């Protein structure tokens, strides 16, 4: 047996996820970040059925600055999609 001790790897630090961001956004299979639309719960009777159906759809985040911010706030969003462990 060798008398040399096994070299320790430097410890990798875990990043904390901003939970509000993780709840608002999710990634598709291709890695695109999508979000839901805004004012869905308030004053629904006044809105047309077309408007309400449009609000139900997911929208792609296209602005590069917003994508960068979301990736920084939720670094594991792509890895766990919408079903995080534990």
C-alpha contacts under 8 A as a table, 3 or more apart, distances in Angstrom:
res1	aa1	res2	aa2	distance
15	X	75	X	7.25
16	X	74	X	7.78
17	X	22	X	7.20
17	X	73	X	5.98
17	X	74	X	4.81
17	X	75	X	6.58
17	X	76	X	7.36
18	X	21	X	5.55
18	X	22	X	6.41
18	X	73	X	5.29
18	X	74	X	5.78
19	X	22	X	4.95
19	X	23	X	6.23
19	X	74	X	7.69
20	X	23	X	5.25
20	X	24	X	6.36
21	X	24	X	5.18
21	X	25	X	6.17
21	X	70	X	6.94
21	X	73	X	6.73
21	X	74	X	6.51
22	X	25	X	5.65
22	X	26	X	7.04
22	X	74	X	5.95
22	X	77	X	6.67
23	X	26	X	7.71
24	X	35	X	6.21
24	X	36	X	7.12
25	X	33	X	6.68
25	X	34	X	5.78
25	X	35	X	4.85
25	X	36	X	7.52
26	X	33	X	5.77
26	X	34	X	5.64
26	X	35	X	6.73
26	X	77	X	6.59
26	X	78	X	7.59
26	X	81	X	6.12
26	X	82	X	6.44
27	X	30	X	7.78
27	X	31	X	5.42
27	X	32	X	5.39
27	X	33	X	4.54
27	X	34	X	6.04
27	X	77	X	6.88
27	X	78	X	5.82
27	X	81	X	5.84
27	X	82	X	7.99
28	X	31	X	5.18
28	X	32	X	5.32
28	X	33	X	6.57
28	X	34	X	7.29
28	X	81	X	7.53
29	X	32	X	7.44
31	X	78	X	6.69
32	X	60	X	7.00
32	X	61	X	7.74
33	X	60	X	6.00
33	X	61	X	5.74
33	X	67	X	7.39
34	X	58	X	6.13
34	X	59	X	5.37
34	X	60	X	4.35
34	X	61	X	5.60
35	X	58	X	5.48
35	X	59	X	5.35
35	X	60	X	6.39
35	X	61	X	6.88
36	X	55	X	7.57
36	X	56	X	7.26
36	X	57	X	6.66
36	X	58	X	4.77
36	X	59	X	6.14
37	X	40	X	7.44
37	X	55	X	5.38
37	X	56	X	7.02
37	X	57	X	7.18
37	X	58	X	6.75
37	X	59	X	7.04
38	X	55	X	7.13
39	X	42	X	6.33
39	X	55	X	7.82
40	X	44	X	7.04
40	X	52	X	7.41
40	X	55	X	6.49
40	X	56	X	7.93
41	X	44	X	6.50
43	X	46	X	6.00
43	X	47	X	7.24
44	X	47	X	5.37
44	X	52	X	7.64
45	X	48	X	7.83
47	X	51	X	6.20
47	X	52	X	6.51
48	X	51	X	5.21
48	X	52	X	6.32
49	X	52	X	5.01
49	X	53	X	6.13
50	X	53	X	5.20
50	X	54	X	6.22
51	X	54	X	5.07
51	X	55	X	6.26
52	X	55	X	5.10
52	X	56	X	6.51
53	X	56	X	5.17
53	X	57	X	6.99
54	X	57	X	5.58
55	X	58	X	7.96
61	X	66	X	7.24
61	X	67	X	6.71
62	X	66	X	7.67
62	X	67	X	7.25
63	X	66	X	5.35
63	X	67	X	6.35
64	X	67	X	5.07
64	X	68	X	6.20
65	X	68	X	5.12
65	X	69	X	6.24
66	X	69	X	5.07
66	X	70	X	6.14
67	X	70	X	5.19
67	X	71	X	6.15
68	X	71	X	5.22
68	X	72	X	6.23
69	X	72	X	5.10
69	X	73	X	6.17
70	X	73	X	5.11
70	X	74	X	5.92
70	X	75	X	7.94
71	X	74	X	5.27
71	X	75	X	5.22
71	X	77	X	7.55
72	X	75	X	5.63
74	X	77	X	5.48
75	X	78	X	7.47
76	X	79	X	5.20
76	X	80	X	6.39
77	X	80	X	5.73
77	X	81	X	5.73
77	X	82	X	7.73
78	X	81	X	5.44
80	X	83	X	5.79
80	X	84	X	5.22
80	X	85	X	7.65
81	X	84	X	7.26
